[in-house]
Amino acid sequence: MYIRNYFLRFPKETCDQPIISQLSRRYDIGFNILKADILPLREGIMIIELKGLRENVKESLAYLKDKGVKVERLSGKIRRDDEKCFQCGSCTGICPVGALYIQRPEMAVLFEPEKCTGCGLCVTGCPVRAMTVSFDEIAEEATV
């Protein structure tokens, strides 16, 4: 499974088109909308996680560009503050790639940054804000 995050900028002319839903139908791509601000007759923005075969993701990005959507690849870095974390496990239930999980029988919450896609779901799910995200890279051109 190939997973990448992208920043999308929609021209105002496309606000009434079901562009994102076409990714699933045409290209067999799963998506998770992490943040969106799209209003009628205005430019819209979206941060989206795309999941699927590498070739399908590449084809879906070409489709988005053909529709006039500007695509930028995001590379997020998640960090955990072990001083704040009290091992409650809230983050493990919402991590879509298993980068956060509970080790049994110790019941320790472990974090494997190399598995992390930087989606940021754990940041909002952590009750003590021990998880933080920083988007270190925003590429000029989307690359897969």
RADA-V450432 format. One record per pair of residues at least 6 apart in sequence whose C-alpha atoms are under 6 Angstrom apart, sorted by sequence separation. I is the first residue (numbers start at 1). J is the second residue. D is the distance in Angstrom with one decimal. If there is no record, write none. Layout:
BEGIN
I & J & D
I & J & D
END
This chain:
BEGIN
23 & 29 & 5.5
24 & 30 & 6.0
38 & 44 & 4.2
102 & 108 & 5.5
37 & 44 & 5.6
102 & 109 & 4.6
37 & 45 & 5.3
92 & 100 & 5.0
101 & 109 & 5.7
123 & 131 & 4.9
36 & 45 & 5.7
92 & 101 & 5.0
101 & 110 & 5.5
123 & 132 & 5.6
36 & 46 & 4.2
100 & 110 & 5.6
35 & 46 & 5.5
100 & 111 & 4.6
35 & 47 & 5.1
99 & 111 & 5.6
34 & 47 & 5.4
99 & 112 & 4.9
34 & 48 & 5.4
33 & 48 & 4.5
32 & 48 & 5.7
99 & 115 & 5.1
32 & 49 & 5.0
99 & 116 & 5.3
31 & 49 & 5.4
31 & 50 & 4.6
30 & 50 & 5.9
31 & 51 & 6.0
30 & 51 & 4.9
29 & 51 & 5.7
87 & 109 & 5.5
29 & 52 & 5.0
15 & 40 & 5.7
12 & 41 & 4.9
27 & 56 & 5.5
12 & 42 & 4.5
12 & 43 & 4.4
91 & 122 & 4.9
11 & 43 & 4.9
10 & 43 & 5.6
10 & 44 & 4.8
91 & 125 & 5.8
9 & 44 & 5.7
91 & 126 & 6.0
9 & 45 & 4.6
8 & 45 & 5.5
8 & 46 & 5.1
7 & 46 & 5.8
7 & 47 & 4.6
78 & 118 & 5.7
6 & 47 & 5.7
77 & 118 & 5.4
6 & 48 & 5.4
76 & 118 & 4.4
5 & 48 & 5.6
5 & 49 & 4.3
4 & 49 & 5.6
85 & 130 & 5.3
4 & 50 & 5.5
84 & 130 & 5.2
3 & 50 & 5.6
3 & 51 & 4.5
2 & 51 & 5.6
81 & 130 & 5.0
2 & 52 & 5.3
80 & 130 & 5.5
1 & 52 & 5.5
2 & 53 & 5.6
80 & 131 & 4.6
1 & 53 & 5.9
2 & 54 & 5.6
79 & 131 & 5.7
79 & 132 & 5.3
78 & 132 & 5.6
78 & 133 & 4.5
77 & 133 & 5.5
77 & 134 & 5.4
76 & 134 & 5.6
10 & 69 & 4.8
76 & 135 & 4.3
9 & 69 & 5.6
75 & 135 & 5.8
9 & 70 & 5.0
8 & 70 & 5.7
75 & 137 & 5.3
8 & 71 & 4.9
7 & 71 & 5.9
74 & 138 & 5.1
7 & 72 & 5.1
73 & 138 & 5.8
6 & 72 & 5.5
73 & 139 & 5.4
6 & 73 & 4.4
72 & 139 & 5.7
6 & 74 & 5.1
5 & 74 & 5.3
72 & 141 & 5.7
73 & 142 & 4.9
72 & 142 & 4.8
71 & 142 & 5.7
END
